[in-house]
Amino acid sequence: MTIPANVSRSRPKDAGTAIPTAPARERTRSSLELLYDISRELAAQLDLRRLLQHILQLTLEAVGATSGSILVLDESGAVQGVYCSTSCS
């Protein structure tokens, strides 16, 4: 493949060199920990209600929220179940 003469072959000096800030690294680490915890629950829990309630609790704790909900929809988009938590204790 031939690169046209008017196209630069070098990368800009700042391309791909951005170093994540400490808060960005912490958010990434927290997100990965949450996903890991949820994946462990998926493998261990067969009861959908308990699974979703625990995933909701983990998520609320991770984001510092006091309440949240998970809606389960069928193929047509109709709500089949609602799993709510008003606090994480």
C-alpha positions as protocol buffer text, in pm:
chain_id: "A"
residue {
  index: 1
  type: MET
  ca { x: 0 y: 0 z: 0 }
}
residue {
  index: 2
  type: THR
  ca { x: 138 y: 339 z: -94 }
}
residue {
  index: 3
  type: ILE
  ca { x: 82 y: 640 z: 128 }
}
residue {
  index: 4
  type: PRO
  ca { x: 2 y: 955 z: -68 }
}
residue {
  index: 5
  type: ALA
  ca { x: 276 y: 1223 z: -50 }
}
residue {
  index: 6
  type: ASN
  ca { x: 43 y: 1473 z: 117 }
}
residue {
  index: 7
  type: VAL
  ca { x: -31 y: 1240 z: 413 }
}
residue {
  index: 8
  type: SER
  ca { x: 201 y: 1256 z: 710 }
}
residue {
  index: 9
  type: ARG
  ca { x: 358 y: 925 z: 815 }
}
residue {
  index: 10
  type: SER
  ca { x: 434 y: 1036 z: 1167 }
}
residue {
  index: 11
  type: ARG
  ca { x: 191 y: 1051 z: 1458 }
}
residue {
  index: 12
  type: PRO
  ca { x: 119 y: 1379 z: 1632 }
}
residue {
  index: 13
  type: LYS
  ca { x: 338 y: 1426 z: 1941 }
}
residue {
  index: 14
  type: ASP
  ca { x: 45 y: 1390 z: 2181 }
}
residue {
  index: 15
  type: ALA
  ca { x: -131 y: 1097 z: 2009 }
}
residue {
  index: 16
  type: GLY
  ca { x: -185 y: 809 z: 2249 }
}
residue {
  index: 17
  type: THR
  ca { x: 29 y: 956 z: 2523 }
}
residue {
  index: 18
  type: ALA
  ca { x: -241 y: 1081 z: 2758 }
}
residue {
  index: 19
  type: ILE
  ca { x: -190 y: 947 z: 3109 }
}
residue {
  index: 20
  type: PRO
  ca { x: -514 y: 887 z: 3300 }
}
residue {
  index: 21
  type: THR
  ca { x: -562 y: 1100 z: 3610 }
}
residue {
  index: 22
  type: ALA
  ca { x: -587 y: 940 z: 3953 }
}
residue {
  index: 23
  type: PRO
  ca { x: -967 y: 989 z: 3968 }
}
residue {
  index: 24
  type: ALA
  ca { x: -1006 y: 833 z: 3622 }
}
residue {
  index: 25
  type: ARG
  ca { x: -795 y: 534 z: 3725 }
}
residue {
  index: 26
  type: GLU
  ca { x: -1001 y: 497 z: 4045 }
}
residue {
  index: 27
  type: ARG
  ca { x: -1330 y: 506 z: 3850 }
}
residue {
  index: 28
  type: THR
  ca { x: -1195 y: 244 z: 3612 }
}
residue {
  index: 29
  type: ARG
  ca { x: -1080 y: 24 z: 3900 }
}
residue {
  index: 30
  type: SER
  ca { x: -1415 y: 60 z: 4077 }
}
residue {
  index: 31
  type: SER
  ca { x: -1604 y: -24 z: 3757 }
}
residue {
  index: 32
  type: LEU
  ca { x: -1393 y: -334 z: 3699 }
}
residue {
  index: 33
  type: GLU
  ca { x: -1445 y: -447 z: 4059 }
}
residue {
  index: 34
  type: LEU
  ca { x: -1821 y: -403 z: 4021 }
}
residue {
  index: 35
  type: LEU
  ca { x: -1826 y: -602 z: 3696 }
}
residue {
  index: 36
  type: TYR
  ca { x: -1618 y: -876 z: 3861 }
}
residue {
  index: 37
  type: ASP
  ca { x: -1857 y: -895 z: 4159 }
}
residue {
  index: 38
  type: ILE
  ca { x: -2158 y: -910 z: 3928 }
}
residue {
  index: 39
  type: SER
  ca { x: -2001 y: -1183 z: 3715 }
}
residue {
  index: 40
  type: ARG
  ca { x: -1935 y: -1390 z: 4028 }
}
residue {
  index: 41
  type: GLU
  ca { x: -2301 y: -1351 z: 4125 }
}
residue {
  index: 42
  type: LEU
  ca { x: -2415 y: -1455 z: 3778 }
}
residue {
  index: 43
  type: ALA
  ca { x: -2215 y: -1775 z: 3809 }
}
residue {
  index: 44
  type: ALA
  ca { x: -2328 y: -1852 z: 4165 }
}
residue {
  index: 45
  type: GLN
  ca { x: -2694 y: -1749 z: 4180 }
}
residue {
  index: 46
  type: LEU
  ca { x: -2972 y: -1930 z: 3998 }
}
residue {
  index: 47
  type: ASP
  ca { x: -3267 y: -1743 z: 4152 }
}
residue {
  index: 48
  type: LEU
  ca { x: -3331 y: -1444 z: 3923 }
}
residue {
  index: 49
  type: ARG
  ca { x: -3501 y: -1233 z: 4193 }
}
residue {
  index: 50
  type: ARG
  ca { x: -3212 y: -1276 z: 4438 }
}
residue {
  index: 51
  type: LEU
  ca { x: -2956 y: -1225 z: 4164 }
}
residue {
  index: 52
  type: LEU
  ca { x: -3106 y: -897 z: 4045 }
}
residue {
  index: 53
  type: GLN
  ca { x: -3154 y: -768 z: 4400 }
}
residue {
  index: 54
  type: HIS
  ca { x: -2791 y: -841 z: 4482 }
}
residue {
  index: 55
  type: ILE
  ca { x: -2667 y: -684 z: 4157 }
}
residue {
  index: 56
  type: LEU
  ca { x: -2874 y: -377 z: 4240 }
}
residue {
  index: 57
  type: GLN
  ca { x: -2731 y: -361 z: 4590 }
}
residue {
  index: 58
  type: LEU
  ca { x: -2372 y: -390 z: 4459 }
}
residue {
  index: 59
  type: THR
  ca { x: -2438 y: -119 z: 4202 }
}
residue {
  index: 60
  type: LEU
  ca { x: -2596 y: 119 z: 4453 }
}
residue {
  index: 61
  type: GLU
  ca { x: -2299 y: 77 z: 4686 }
}
residue {
  index: 62
  type: ALA
  ca { x: -2053 y: 129 z: 4400 }
}
residue {
  index: 63
  type: VAL
  ca { x: -2207 y: 456 z: 4284 }
}
residue {
  index: 64
  type: GLY
  ca { x: -2303 y: 584 z: 4628 }
}
residue {
  index: 65
  type: ALA
  ca { x: -2676 y: 585 z: 4556 }
}
residue {
  index: 66
  type: THR
  ca { x: -2947 y: 526 z: 4817 }
}
residue {
  index: 67
  type: SER
  ca { x: -3209 y: 383 z: 4584 }
}
residue {
  index: 68
  type: GLY
  ca { x: -3248 y: 234 z: 4241 }
}
residue {
  index: 69
  type: SER
  ca { x: -3444 y: -18 z: 4040 }
}
residue {
  index: 70
  type: ILE
  ca { x: -3406 y: -283 z: 3774 }
}
residue {
  index: 71
  type: LEU
  ca { x: -3688 y: -340 z: 3529 }
}
residue {
  index: 72
  type: VAL
  ca { x: -3717 y: -676 z: 3354 }
}
residue {
  index: 73
  type: LEU
  ca { x: -3881 y: -650 z: 3011 }
}
residue {
  index: 74
  type: ASP
  ca { x: -4015 y: -918 z: 2781 }
}
residue {
  index: 75
  type: GLU
  ca { x: -3947 y: -930 z: 2406 }
}
residue {
  index: 76
  type: SER
  ca { x: -4224 y: -679 z: 2334 }
}
residue {
  index: 77
  type: GLY
  ca { x: -4092 y: -431 z: 2590 }
}
residue {
  index: 78
  type: ALA
  ca { x: -4362 y: -493 z: 2851 }
}
residue {
  index: 79
  type: VAL
  ca { x: -4245 y: -484 z: 3213 }
}
residue {
  index: 80
  type: GLN
  ca { x: -4233 y: -833 z: 3361 }
}
residue {
  index: 81
  type: GLY
  ca { x: -4077 y: -748 z: 3695 }
}
residue {
  index: 82
  type: VAL
  ca { x: -3940 y: -461 z: 3899 }
}
residue {
  index: 83
  type: TYR
  ca { x: -3663 y: -507 z: 4151 }
}
residue {
  index: 84
  type: CYS
  ca { x: -3617 y: -210 z: 4382 }
}
residue {
  index: 85
  type: SER
  ca { x: -3407 y: -115 z: 4679 }
}
residue {
  index: 86
  type: THR
  ca { x: -3458 y: 193 z: 4891 }
}
residue {
  index: 87
  type: SER
  ca { x: -3133 y: 156 z: 5083 }
}
residue {
  index: 88
  type: CYS
  ca { x: -2813 y: -46 z: 5097 }
}
residue {
  index: 89
  type: SER
  ca { x: -2734 y: -168 z: 5440 }
}
